[in-house]
């Protein structure tokens, strides 16, 4: 192999590794953290709740997305306090991060971190 090809492979490998570092999923931390979180997968308002499925009306598109809330889902307000899934209410402003920050293809995505602005649906950011 020539020096040119080895150098090119080295550069491509370095770029691939750098891309993977930036592609990681960083969930928010309830009281803030040192690392900035990944962008939320869904942002909008709670439109309906049926057992463990919460439907979010996406603010900018007016489409809806069903999301599964499990016992493993972190539930927090924007101010860092945690809450119980029973306290979810229609109209609450919500940001949701999926497990692995990725949408599932054939099922309802599961929330890893579910954040509401306030427990009071009338409070707006």
N, C-alpha and C positions, 0 to 999 in steps of 0.2 A: 504494500500500500504506500502510496506517495505521502509525503508530508502534508500536501494540500488536502488530500482526502481525510487524513487523520485529524487535521485541524478543523475541517468542516464537520466531521462527526462529533468532535468535542464541543463545538459551538452549538450544534443541534441538541446534543444531550443536555448541555447547560440550560438552554432555552426550555426544553421539555421539563426539567426539574423545577425551574423558576415558575413555569405555568402551573404545575401541580401545587406548589406552595400557595399560589394565589387562588386556586380552585377549591381550597378546603372550605368546609362548612363551619362557620363560627357563629354559635348561638349567642344571643345577648346574655348578660349576667344581670340578675335582678337589681343589684346595687351598683351597676356599672363595672366595667372591667378594663384591663390594660389594653386589650385588643378590640378593635372595632368589629361589630358583628357583621355578618353577611347581610345583604338586603333581605327583607321579609319576602317570602314567596307569595303571600297574599296580604292585601291591605284593603280594608273596607269596613262595613258595618254588619253586625250580626243580624241576619234576616230571619232565621228560624233555628229552632233547636228541637231535635228529636232523639232522645236518649243520648247516645255518644256521638251523634252526627250534628255538627254545627254548620249551617250554610251561611257563607259570607257574601254579601252583595259588594262586588268590587267597585270601588268609588269611581274610577275613571271610565270604565267600560260598561257599567251597569249589568254585567254578567254576574252569575253566581258561581260559587265553588263550594262543594260539600267537603268537609274536613272531619276526620275522626279524632276525637279527644279520648285518650286512653288514661289509665291510672299512671302511666309513665310520663304523660305530658306535663311540662312545667307550666303552671298557670300563674301569671303575674300581672300586676297593674303597671302602667308606665312609670309609676313612682317607686317600684321595687317590691311592693307588698304582694304576698301570695294570696290566692283565693281558691275557693272550692268550685268545681264545675257546676254545682247547683246554683251558684251566684251569677252564671251567665244569663244575660237578658237581651231580648231583641232591642236593637238600636245602639248597643255599645260599639264604640270605635274599636277595631281590632287589627292587630298585626300578627301574622302566623308564619312560623318557620317549620317546614316539613322535616321529618327524620332524614338526616343526610342532606338537607336543603334541596331535595329532589322530589319531583312529582312522580307518583307511581302511574304506570300505564293502564293497568286493568282493574284498579280498585280505588277506593276512596283513600286519598293520601292521609297519613297519620301525622298529627302535629307533634313536634318535639317541644316546641315553645310557643305558647299562646299568650299574647299580651293584649290587655284591654287598656284603654285610657283611664277609665274610672269604672267603679261598680255602678255608678249612677248613669243610666243611658242618656240623661239630659246634659251631662258634662261633655263638652267638646274641646278638642285640642285647639 
